[in-house]
């Protein structure tokens, strides 16, 4: 159970990083 939570948190963390990178790239392109 603990391991499942840990992997879920890691996956969410990676997803957030991907979203931030995409948003940054998008904002950069618009300037």
C-alpha positions, 0 to 999 in steps of 0.5 A: 500500500505504501509503495503504491502511494509512493509511486502515485506521488512520483507519477503525479510529480512527473506529470506536474513537471511536464505540465509546467514545462509545456506551459513555460514553452507555450508562454515562451512561444507566445512572446 
